[in-house]
Amino acid sequence: MFFSHPDLAQRYVDLARRISMRCKVRIPRKWRRRFCRRCGSFLWPGVNCRVRIRQNRFPHIVITCLKCGNQRRVPIK
């Protein structure tokens, strides 16, 4: 769906987030990490987001949305 109709994929992401907020249901962590917090787009590594592994102060993964530039840091255990 994402490659053939990206506008529909964006619409489905918006609907899922809106329904979960209205019904007070948590979206699972593995799916929550696939959404950009700033622009709400579905993140597909290599297509519209960049994924980097950093070892600076603590090991973490940096996911950068290429649409809005927002960065998300996910700690590596």
C-alpha positions as a printed Julia matrix, in Angstrom:
77×3 Matrix{Float64}:
   0.0    0.0    0.0
   2.81   2.41   0.88
   4.56   2.22  -2.51
   1.49   2.17  -4.74
  -0.64   4.74  -2.85
   1.39   6.78  -0.34
  -1.49   9.22   0.2
  -3.79   6.37   1.26
  -1.1    5.01   3.58
  -0.87   8.44   5.22
  -4.66   8.54   5.59
  -4.7    5.11   7.27
  -2.0    6.21   9.72
  -4.06   9.29  10.62
  -7.18   7.15  11.08
  -5.39   4.61  13.28
  -3.93   7.31  15.52
  -7.24   9.16  15.78
  -9.2    5.98  16.63
  -6.65   4.93  19.24
  -6.81   8.34  20.91
 -10.61   8.43  20.84
 -10.98   4.91  22.27
  -8.0    5.34  24.65
  -6.26   2.25  23.27
  -2.48   2.08  23.07
  -0.87   1.41  19.72
   1.77  -1.33  20.16
   5.35  -0.07  20.52
   6.56  -1.7   17.3
   3.92   0.26  15.32
   4.28   3.48  17.33
   7.93   3.66  16.31
   6.91   3.55  12.64
   5.08   6.91  12.87
   6.75  10.31  12.89
   5.69  12.29  15.96
   5.92  15.67  14.24
   4.33  15.15  10.81
   2.54  11.83  11.43
   3.91  10.09   8.34
   4.52   6.35   8.18
   8.28   5.77   8.37
   9.73   3.29   5.9
  13.51   2.87   6.37
  15.42   3.73   3.22
  12.45   5.42   1.57
  11.34   8.32   3.75
  13.48   7.89   6.87
  17.14   7.38   7.67
  18.3    4.92  10.36
  21.71   5.29  12.01
  23.37   3.51  14.93
  25.24   5.8   17.34
  27.61   4.92  20.19
  28.23   8.4   21.69
  27.23   8.51  25.37
  24.96   5.51  25.25
  24.26   3.14  22.36
  21.11   4.15  20.5
  19.44   4.16  17.1
  18.61   7.51  15.49
  15.62   7.49  13.14
  15.37  10.68  11.06
  12.19  11.53   9.14
  13.2   12.86   5.72
   9.88  14.68   5.31
  10.12  17.0    8.33
  13.61  16.32   9.75
  12.41  15.1   13.15
  14.82  12.73  14.94
  13.85   9.92  17.28
  16.38   8.18  19.5
  15.71   4.58  20.53
  18.05   3.13  23.17
  19.71  -0.2   22.43
  19.63  -2.61  25.34
